[in-house]
């Protein structure tokens, strides 16, 4: 049976439902919360092959506003790449990837995160692996302060509060950061929904969790970023020994940090890529 190629089809309800079912089938990822709460993003662009009403292969490009080395930029992230088993090994992903990359030739950077198995394919279509870094710092003991409040995205009032922070935020880094409120809301609804805390004294939202004595900070969302010395007392707990930052810390006035190579995420980029040793912000990942 012949396949039909389609892109930019979010306005077609049946095609959009087909994509959502494809994501459930391929990744066990249900976009219902993201859509029903009004955060579906037109900048998340599909390139798909349909067999009648069913999607059998798809690639997405997420076109994201960014800051790179202090300058406004556009970054394209390739994501949601899959093919149904009965249609694999027919070159469909290669064709879809080529179509997607043709649409982002004007972007300042193109990146993706790969499974181990897919790395050879992406290298064959022009990507190269890059070492992702994590900034970390040992803890200077402080006196903990009261004043953090966990926000629950299942609560409509809290969800609106989170989105208000997302829309009004400044970028967390001048070196490399992103400013897409709807993608941030995806992470608040899915990957980090149990790790959202408002610091009302500082008018900021902090996405963090603890693993043993390590505090992992995924994002700081504020119209004006506080200094880390102001913020940490609200997060501190006895026994903290280390803080890991999943973004560049240049705007936190933190002082010296160390770099730790990350493994397992398999980031790949297209050249020319404007940064060496980047920290890919956790909440930018599509």
Buried (B, 14 or more C-beta within 10 A) or exposed (E): EEBEEBBEBBEEEEBBEBBBBBBEEBEEEEBEBBEEBEBBBEBBBBBBBBBEEEBBBBBBBBBBBBBBEEEEBBBBBBBBBBBBEEBEEBEBBEBBBEBBBEBBEEBBBBBBBBEEEBBEBBEEBBBEEBEBBBBBBEBEEEEBBEEBEEBEBEEEEBBEBBBBBBBEBBBBBBBBBBBBBBBBBBBBBBBBBEBBBBBEBBEBBBBBEEEEEBBBBBBBBBEEBBEBEBBBBBBBEEEBEBBBBBBBBBBBEBEEBEEEEBEEEBBBBBEEBBBEEBBBBBBBBB
